[in-house]
Amino acid sequence: MATTIPVVFSDLSKSTQDLLTKDFPVGHTKVELKTVAPNGVTFNVLGNQDNKTGHINGELKTKYVDAKNGLTVTEAWTTGNLLTTQIEVENKIAKGLKLDINGGFLPHEGKKHAKIGVQYKQLGLNTRAYVDLFKGPTFTGDVVVGRDGFVLGGDVAYDVGGAYVTRFAATAGYTAPEYAVAVHAHNSFKVFSASYYHRINADLEAGGKAVWDSKAAPAVAGEKAKAPVALEVGAKLYLDRDAFVKAKVNNAGVLGLGYTQAIRKGVKVSLAGLFDTTKLDQPAHKLGLAFVFEA
């Protein structure tokens, strides 16, 4: 009998993705400020400068949670003048059921989007379905079933107006407290990948992923052929409770290094770089910096 609720389909390899991508702010300088008002409203201000172009993007996000009534309202406004609102109602109509309404508007271009979704989860099952009202309309749905650590999931997108399937995917894996493995078939079974994550001990984590694109274009004459499988591995080591380092490398010879330090309670800084080890004498490297303030 299933004793846990499996994660949603998009999070089936989240541990590996976080290990290989999170806390690597390469190519950017980021500043993030998170505060909570006395009434429980959360404010999140994010600024992001591209180190190459100097272009700055920003976002102001507010989130209100009414736990008693199962209501969550999230609103955001970006420097690109994109306005978005999300309303979620959970466990009110039925236990494990969540309704989700998500809309956005870009005034200067007159573009808008709206999605209506529903999620249902219980022991051994987590499923979602969404309808994009202005695109297609398009129906997307996914389901994950799990038992004794084993998980199996599928995802599909269907263009209602055109009456055809636009995308489908599937994943199978096994999750335990200390490790997780999964195999994926993406992009209508054109891209295949495998991932693993292992918490070796309280201070050390390791993981990796391999990706094969069955439709990848062959090498052009005169150019160096690419490996048929892209492989990336990484590790995270806690130096103490306030600092950790990360390292990753792929089979193209790109090395990633990162260092994160909690300066004080609520203040964190991350430094990271990507270095092309095949072009050490060329300006092919990227550096990045991120500050996070929480109050």
C-alpha positions as CSV (number, residue, x, y, z in Angstrom):
1,M,0.0,0.0,0.0
2,A,1.3,3.5,-0.9
3,T,2.2,5.6,2.2
4,T,3.3,8.9,0.5
5,I,2.0,11.3,-2.1
6,P,4.4,11.4,-5.1
7,V,5.7,14.7,-6.4
8,V,4.3,16.3,-9.6
9,F,5.6,15.1,-12.9
10,S,7.8,18.1,-13.5
11,D,9.6,17.5,-10.2
12,L,10.5,13.8,-10.7
13,S,14.2,14.7,-11.1
14,K,14.2,17.9,-9.1
15,S,16.9,16.9,-6.7
16,T,19.3,16.4,-9.6
17,Q,18.3,19.6,-11.3
18,D,18.7,21.6,-8.1
19,L,22.2,20.1,-7.6
20,L,23.3,21.0,-11.1
21,T,21.7,24.4,-11.6
22,K,20.7,26.0,-8.3
23,D,23.2,28.4,-6.8
24,F,25.0,28.9,-10.1
25,P,24.2,32.5,-11.0
26,V,26.6,32.5,-14.0
27,G,26.5,35.4,-16.5
28,H,24.3,37.5,-14.2
29,T,24.4,39.7,-11.1
30,K,21.3,39.1,-9.1
31,V,19.7,40.7,-6.0
32,E,16.7,39.2,-4.3
33,L,14.8,40.7,-1.4
34,K,12.1,38.7,0.5
35,T,10.0,40.2,3.3
36,V,6.9,39.1,5.2
37,A,4.4,41.7,6.4
38,P,2.6,41.3,9.8
39,N,-0.6,40.2,8.0
40,G,1.3,37.3,6.3
41,V,1.7,38.9,2.9
42,T,5.0,37.9,1.3
43,F,6.9,40.4,-0.9
44,N,9.6,39.3,-3.3
45,V,11.7,41.8,-5.3
46,L,14.1,40.4,-7.8
47,G,16.7,42.3,-9.9
48,N,18.8,40.7,-12.6
49,Q,21.6,42.3,-14.7
50,D,23.0,40.5,-17.7
51,N,26.8,40.8,-17.3
52,K,27.3,40.8,-21.1
53,T,24.7,43.3,-22.3
54,G,24.1,45.2,-19.1
55,H,20.4,44.9,-19.5
56,I,18.5,44.8,-16.2
57,N,15.3,42.9,-15.6
58,G,13.2,43.1,-12.4
59,E,10.1,41.6,-10.8
60,L,7.9,42.5,-7.9
61,K,5.8,39.6,-6.5
62,T,3.3,39.5,-3.7
63,K,1.8,36.4,-2.2
64,Y,-1.1,36.2,0.3
65,V,-1.9,32.9,2.0
66,D,-5.2,32.3,3.9
67,A,-4.5,28.9,5.3
68,K,-7.8,28.7,7.1
69,N,-9.7,28.9,3.8
70,G,-7.1,27.2,1.7
71,L,-6.7,30.3,-0.5
72,T,-3.4,31.6,-2.0
73,V,-3.2,34.7,-4.2
74,T,0.0,35.6,-6.0
75,E,0.5,38.7,-8.1
76,A,3.6,39.8,-10.1
77,W,4.7,42.8,-12.1
78,T,7.9,42.8,-14.2
79,T,10.0,45.6,-15.7
80,G,8.7,44.3,-19.1
81,N,5.3,45.4,-17.9
82,L,3.9,41.9,-17.7
83,L,1.2,41.6,-15.1
84,T,0.2,38.2,-13.8
85,T,-2.2,36.9,-11.2
86,Q,-2.6,33.4,-9.8
87,I,-5.5,32.2,-7.5
88,E,-5.3,28.8,-5.8
89,V,-8.0,27.2,-3.7
90,E,-6.9,23.9,-2.0
91,N,-8.7,21.3,0.2
92,K,-12.0,23.2,0.2
93,I,-14.2,21.4,-2.3
94,A,-12.6,18.0,-1.4
95,K,-9.5,16.8,0.4
96,G,-6.5,16.7,-1.9
97,L,-8.2,18.8,-4.6
98,K,-6.7,22.2,-5.7
99,L,-8.2,24.6,-8.2
100,D,-5.8,27.0,-10.0
101,I,-6.6,30.1,-12.1
102,N,-3.6,31.8,-13.7
103,G,-3.7,34.9,-16.0
104,G,-1.3,37.4,-17.5
105,F,-1.5,40.6,-19.5
106,L,1.1,42.5,-21.5
107,P,-0.6,45.9,-22.0
108,H,1.7,47.5,-24.7
109,E,1.4,44.5,-26.9
110,G,-2.2,43.6,-26.1
111,K,-1.1,40.0,-25.3
112,K,-2.9,38.0,-22.7
113,H,-3.0,34.4,-21.4
114,A,-5.2,32.5,-19.0
115,K,-5.0,29.0,-17.7
116,I,-7.5,27.1,-15.6
117,G,-6.3,24.0,-13.8
118,V,-7.1,21.4,-11.3
119,Q,-4.8,19.2,-9.2
120,Y,-5.7,16.1,-7.2
121,K,-3.4,14.2,-4.9
122,Q,-3.7,11.4,-2.5
123,L,-1.5,8.5,-1.3
124,G,0.2,7.0,-4.3
125,L,-1.3,9.5,-6.8
126,N,-0.6,13.1,-8.0
127,T,-2.3,14.3,-11.2
128,R,-2.9,17.7,-12.8
129,A,-4.9,19.1,-15.8
130,Y,-4.8,22.6,-17.3
131,V,-6.6,24.4,-20.2
132,D,-4.9,27.4,-21.8
133,L,-7.8,29.4,-23.0
134,F,-6.0,31.7,-25.4
135,K,-3.4,29.3,-26.9
136,G,-5.2,26.7,-29.0
137,P,-7.0,26.3,-26.6
138,T,-4.5,23.7,-25.4
139,F,-5.1,21.0,-22.8
140,T,-2.2,19.7,-20.8
141,G,-2.3,17.0,-18.2
142,D,0.1,14.8,-16.2
143,V,-0.1,12.0,-13.7
144,V,2.3,10.3,-11.4
145,V,1.6,7.1,-9.5
146,G,3.9,5.7,-6.8
147,R,4.3,2.8,-4.5
148,D,7.1,1.7,-2.2
149,G,9.5,4.3,-3.7
150,F,8.8,3.4,-7.3
151,V,7.2,6.1,-9.4
152,L,5.7,6.2,-12.9
153,G,4.5,9.3,-14.7
154,G,3.2,10.6,-18.0
155,D,2.6,14.0,-19.5
156,V,0.6,15.1,-22.6
157,A,-0.4,18.3,-24.4
158,Y,-3.4,18.4,-26.8
159,D,-4.4,21.2,-29.2
160,V,-8.2,21.3,-28.9
161,G,-8.7,23.5,-31.9
162,G,-6.4,21.5,-34.2
163,A,-7.5,18.2,-32.6
164,Y,-4.0,16.7,-32.4
165,V,-1.4,15.8,-29.7
166,T,1.4,18.4,-29.6
167,R,3.6,16.8,-26.9
168,F,3.9,13.7,-24.8
169,A,6.5,12.4,-22.3
170,A,7.0,9.6,-19.7
171,T,9.2,9.0,-16.7
172,A,10.0,6.1,-14.5
173,G,12.1,6.1,-11.4
174,Y,12.8,5.1,-7.8
175,T,13.0,7.5,-4.8
176,A,14.5,6.8,-1.4
177,P,15.4,9.2,1.5
178,E,19.1,9.1,0.5
179,Y,19.0,8.7,-3.3
180,A,16.8,8.9,-6.4
181,V,17.1,7.6,-10.0
182,A,14.9,8.3,-13.0
183,V,14.7,7.7,-16.7
184,H,12.8,10.2,-18.9
185,A,11.5,10.3,-22.5
186,H,10.8,13.9,-23.5
187,N,9.6,15.8,-26.6
188,S,7.3,13.1,-27.9
189,F,9.9,10.4,-27.2
190,K,12.7,12.2,-29.3
191,V,14.9,13.1,-26.3
192,F,15.9,10.5,-23.7
193,S,17.6,11.1,-20.4
194,A,18.6,9.5,-17.1
195,S,19.4,11.2,-13.8
196,Y,20.5,10.2,-10.3
197,Y,21.0,11.9,-7.0
198,H,22.7,10.6,-3.9
199,R,23.0,12.2,-0.4
200,I,26.2,10.4,0.6
201,N,26.2,11.9,4.1
202,A,25.0,15.0,5.9
203,D,27.7,17.1,4.3
204,L,28.1,15.7,0.8
205,E,25.7,15.3,-2.2
206,A,26.4,14.0,-5.7
207,G,24.4,13.6,-8.8
208,G,24.4,13.5,-12.6
209,K,22.4,13.3,-15.8
210,A,22.8,12.0,-19.3
211,V,20.8,13.2,-22.3
212,W,20.5,11.7,-25.8
213,D,18.7,13.6,-28.5
214,S,17.7,11.1,-31.2
215,K,17.0,13.9,-33.7
216,A,20.2,15.8,-33.1
217,A,21.7,17.2,-36.4
218,P,24.9,15.4,-37.5
219,A,28.2,17.3,-37.5
220,V,28.9,19.7,-40.4
221,A,31.9,18.9,-42.5
222,G,35.0,20.4,-41.0
223,E,33.5,20.8,-37.6
224,K,34.3,18.7,-34.5
225,A,31.6,16.0,-34.0
226,K,29.6,16.3,-30.8
227,A,29.3,13.3,-28.5
228,P,25.9,11.5,-29.0
229,V,25.2,11.7,-25.3
230,A,25.6,14.8,-23.2
231,L,26.8,13.9,-19.7
232,E,27.0,16.2,-16.6
233,V,28.0,15.3,-13.0
234,G,28.2,17.5,-10.0
235,A,28.7,17.5,-6.2
236,K,27.8,19.8,-3.2
237,L,29.9,19.9,-0.1
238,Y,28.9,21.7,3.1
239,L,31.9,23.4,4.7
240,D,29.9,24.2,7.8
241,R,26.3,25.1,8.5
242,D,26.7,28.5,6.9
243,A,28.7,27.7,3.7
244,F,28.9,25.2,0.9
245,V,30.7,24.7,-2.4
246,K,29.5,23.2,-5.6
247,A,31.3,21.8,-8.6
248,K,30.1,20.3,-11.9
249,V,31.6,19.3,-15.2
250,N,30.2,18.0,-18.5
251,N,31.7,16.0,-21.3
252,A,32.2,19.2,-23.4
253,G,34.8,20.2,-20.9
254,V,32.9,23.0,-19.2
255,L,33.6,23.2,-15.5
256,G,31.3,24.9,-13.0
257,L,32.3,26.1,-9.6
258,G,30.2,27.8,-7.0
259,Y,30.5,29.1,-3.4
260,T,27.6,30.1,-1.2
261,Q,28.0,31.8,2.2
262,A,25.4,32.9,4.7
263,I,26.9,36.2,6.0
264,R,24.3,36.5,8.7
265,K,20.7,35.4,9.4
266,G,18.7,36.3,6.3
267,V,21.7,37.4,4.2
268,K,23.2,35.0,1.6
269,V,25.7,35.5,-1.2
270,S,26.6,33.2,-4.0
271,L,29.6,33.4,-6.4
272,A,29.9,31.1,-9.4
273,G,31.7,30.6,-12.6
274,L,31.6,28.4,-15.8
275,F,35.0,27.7,-17.3
276,D,35.6,26.1,-20.7
277,T,38.6,24.0,-20.0
278,T,39.2,23.5,-23.8
279,K,39.6,27.3,-24.2
280,L,41.4,28.4,-21.1
281,D,43.3,31.1,-23.1
282,Q,40.1,32.6,-24.6
283,P,37.3,34.8,-23.2
284,A,34.9,31.9,-23.1
285,H,34.2,31.9,-19.4
286,K,31.3,33.3,-17.4
287,L,31.1,34.6,-13.8
288,G,28.1,35.5,-11.7
289,L,27.1,36.9,-8.3
290,A,23.8,36.7,-6.4
291,F,22.7,38.3,-3.1
292,V,19.6,37.1,-1.2
293,F,18.1,39.1,1.7
294,E,15.3,37.7,3.8
295,A,13.4,39.3,6.6
